[in-house]
Amino acid sequence: MENNNARYGLLGDARRLGEILMVANKHKVTQGLTPEKVVAIFKELGTAFIKTGQLLSLHPEVLPKEYCKALEGLRNSAPTITTMQIREIISEEYSRPWNEVFTRIVGIPVGSASIAQVHEAFLPDGTRVAVKVQRPDSYRMMEQDIRLLKKALSVLKIKQLENIMWLVNNALDETWRVAQQEMDFNQEAQNIDRMREILAPMEFAYVPQVYHELTTKNVLVMEFIDGCELSDHEGMLSAGYDLSEVCQKLIRSYIKQWAEDLFFQADPHSGNIRVRDGQIVWLDLGMMGQLSDTEAEALHHCMHGIWKNDVAEFTEWGLILFGYPGDHPCRERLQEDFTAFLDKYRIQSIREMNETGDVFVDMFTIAGKYDLEIPMSLTMYGRSLLVMEGTVSNLDENTDLADIIGKHLAAYAIGEGLAGRIARKLSHKKLCSGARLRYHANAGEESPEELSDRELLSDEEYKILSESGSDVWTGEE
């Protein structure tokens, strides 16, 4: 049920809507939905639905966790487009034969996703590059299928969705906005350049270079990255990497993105991250999240409130986070729910919080109960954190993501005074310090030891922070 020349226009819309309803009825959706049914339907309806499902997994405020988890799995369901099609797209995009731009395009893709496919290629001077090519007609298919999915849902009247249809429609509108950004490879090229700047202070992190002169809306050309995917534990161990060190520095490069620069990879699964030449390489930067200054400050304080079990701090900043900075008419009941929420996550140490991402799912549930606005930036952050949690757990089960995040968030929650500025300075230095990852190729080189808190600050700064009564980095870890 993929694209053809008769797919668009009034007749094409009618035919495609009929296909959607036929598949939905085949799976008996009016008798009840399950995650398995939804995934099967989206796979059967093809490329645009696969991408839509992936993006809907960003909405735990609408869909239960088990649905979000199932829809995430659609990332591995994209059909492959042929080398001949790849060459045709490139020739059309550059308005000249593909072999005037590349001497060779390797037929087997190195990556295949719902809206694009990546191939290894070579420039005339022999440079090895990665070419990301958008699938034919992705934009029109996505626009049509999301629009018709909304219409199909209004026709089907699925009982499980009756009370939340407005939320579902809002989520689909957000899905279309995010999809449009992902389908503009010029935008992705800008994302890559920005991430290169963000991670430049980290010797152990890297982002590939873009060939802007060869990049268009539908074709992205960048430096080819080999090395080990983050899921390739055996490959990394054979190369001499310490998985614990990789994990610690991966987390630091992730925290810097959203805590300091408010711009982060929204889908940090292991397939989007590689290890090469002693560096952690971030790939596939089409889906990005961005926090406003207010959202970031509120987020830091909310997480700090969870850590300290401070319901007043959490309620005040939680309302700001959800776009309600003044008093709320249901504040008393809301605070009761927030108290129950904090009781659930009551901890003696941040190390006891094993499921950091679940915090956001529960926060979104409370927000939905009181009709609080949930900004897309926050849902993307919550989903990103859930994905990173899985990535870290699979890489090194002994590394505590929550503990590392908690310390850095606490540094931002201290305030704007001198101690707060020093704490944030220390947080930045702790994030960025450190040499390249150790592995066989640099085993004979001297590796500088990680600097202690005292070494990262002047004596005066260390004394001020130690005497401030703050709950972060007042002594050696």
ABEGO torsion letter per residue (X at the ends): XBBBAAABEAAAAAAAAAAAAAAAAAAGAAAEBBAAAAAAAAAAAEAAAAAAAAAAAABAAABBAAAAAAAAAAAAABBBBBAAAAAAAAAAAAGBBAAAABABBBABBABBBAABBBBBBBBAAGBBBBBBBBBBGAAAAAAAAAAAAAAAAAAAGBAAAAAAAAAAAAAAAAAAAAAAAAABAAAAAAAAAAAAAAAAABAABBBBBBBAAABBAABBBBBBBBEBBAABAAAAAAAGBBAAAAAAAAAAAAAAAAAAAGBBBABBBAAABBBBGGBBBBBGAABBBBBBAAAAAAAAAAAAAAAAGBAAAAAAAAAAAAGBABBBAAAAAAAAAAAAAAAAABBABAAABABAAAAAAAAAAAAAAAGBBBBAAAAAAAAAAAAAAAAAAAABAABBAAAAAAAAAAAAAAEABAAAAAAAAAAAAAAABEBBBBBAAAAABBBBBBBBAAAABBAAAAAAAAAAGBABGABBX
